[in-house]
Amino acid sequence: FFNSGLFSRGSTLGRLSRFYAQAALAARATGRVDFDMLFGPAYKGITLAAGTAMALAEYGLDVPFAFNRKEAKDHGEGGLIVGEPLAGRVLIVDDVITDGAAKRESVELIRAHGATPCGVLIALDRSERTGADDALSSLSAVAAFEGAFGIPVIPVARLEDLMQFIDSDAPSAATVRPHRQAMLDYRSRYGA
């Protein structure tokens, strides 16, 4: 289980946001994705998109961002979208893809506003299959989403990266090493 809500301090969210920004810039440099703005789906995507926009500005790329509300507001500025109006090529920023439903909603929302979803930036590709335990897909959630929408998913890290880190000599790896077997068991059952 990956919980981006644990990045609840300015220092940790700032560091995570810089990793997101680096992944976005690397994908842009290789031509994998080009974007005009960021979109953070409610709720976790909101802070991740805002933090990534700030980190991108630190790297010299000042892009606008927006996010959605779960329910439309009928007073004040109103509506479902907060921030910059959705326009151009929009990079969706969120934590993970589980079954793709939230990202599918984001794609539909962006298109409904006349913009183009161009990619999804996530913290961790868990490389897990979707579906009920007795009917798991042969594809990972990320591969299924990419196939369904033709939109690239750019992970900051993959489960394989995390496993390599756990097996490394890095001093901080010791804090997560006790979870290694549970991760291997999970990957054996749900891994794509």
ABEGO torsion letter per residue (X at the ends): XBBAAABABAAAAAAAAAAAAAAAAAAAAAGABBBABBBBBOAAAAAAAAAAAAAAAAAGBBBBBBBBBABBBABEAEEABBEBBBBEBBBBBBABBAAGAAAAAAAAAAAAAGBBBAEBBBABBAGBBBEBAABBBABBAAAAAAAAAGBBBBBABBAAAAAAAAABABAAAAAAAAAAAAAAAAAAAABX
